[in-house]
Amino acid sequence: MKYPKPSLLILYGSLSTLGFGFACTLFVHLFISEVPSYLFFIIPFLGAAFVFFIFNFLLKKFIQQRLSILYRSVQTKHEEVDIQDLEESLDDMIENAEEKIEEWKNFQVKEISKLKDQEVFRREFLGNLAHELKTPIFSIQGYILTLLEGGLEDDEINQKFLERASVATDRIVGILDDLDNITKMEEEKFQLKMESFDLIKLARESMETLELMANEKSITFELSVQEDQAYVTADRDKIGQVLTNLIRNSIAYGNDGGFTRVTIFSIDDLTTIQVSDNGIGIDESEHARLFERFYRVEKSRTRHKGGSGLGLAIVKHIIDAHNQKIAVQSTPGIGSQFHFSLDKS
């Protein structure tokens, strides 16, 4: 509903005062005492002018006072209130106040929506973190109880269970280290060490590091390049971590006897690297959440694939820090491809 402007309301009131003053003057002239003709116009007009200016002044002061309090109450961090807004005309003041209140309302709606999303994420994160830590902790607890109940006397069981407990402990340490790293990345507390290096050489090193893991599933490594060298400017250690995480994921979710292909090519000022496979693939509905911490595609929440569940989240933070984007293309039953670009040296 559109309400009339305050100045119009005051004008209507002044006109009403003018009519009322004229009627009163006429009544006095007819029934009480004769009034000079010039006063028929002077008295009503003076009364109307007095009402207009007084009400306009008092109402503006009243609204200024109330708006100043209101602005301080609803002032948001993203916008400072301009004191000049309180020195404008009455109509402009009301109009600006309505706009600011609408902006504040929209801002609060967005903030509430964001808080709800964060609350959902927090619950999922705590649940996933508890699940990630619970598996190795229960394993360690089981091994220790077995040893305490007599396993220490058997040298073979003793050695085997201690080695398994050590592996479970390493997994916990890996999860905590990844959590620490991703926290520093999110708080921008880490510095990139930019340098020029050969991306092809780094890709070969990453593949060699994971060769044993690939052999366990008879997965073949393939490296496809345009030239013998591809120099880029980036943080070598961090990009090495990205490649290792992507290749490890490709192996973990690849099919036995499949392949993991790393492709490197250049277009203009960018060098693009792709890590693809012919594994189980990922449904398109899952793509938007792939880079969340601890997010798992498998709904059963099994952890037979290993890993900390933070690999892709770390990958995204590192690529974002290089002012680049990482993208995924995947089809269930066909395979997946992750690709990103870096600045050429």
Secondary structure as UniProt FT lines:
FT   HELIX           6..31
FT   TURN            37..38
FT   HELIX           39..74
FT   TURN            77..78
FT   HELIX           83..87
FT   HELIX           90..148
FT   TURN            149..150
FT   HELIX           151..153
FT   HELIX           155..186
FT   TURN            187..188
FT   STRAND          194..198
FT   HELIX           199..209
FT   HELIX           211..216
FT   TURN            217..218
FT   STRAND          220..225
FT   STRAND          231..235
FT   HELIX           236..252
FT   TURN            256..257
FT   STRAND          259..267
FT   TURN            268..269
FT   STRAND          270..277
FT   HELIX           284..289
FT   TURN            290..291
FT   TURN            293..294
FT   TURN            299..300
FT   TURN            304..305
FT   HELIX           311..321
FT   TURN            322..323
FT   STRAND          326..331
FT   TURN            332..334
FT   STRAND          335..344
//
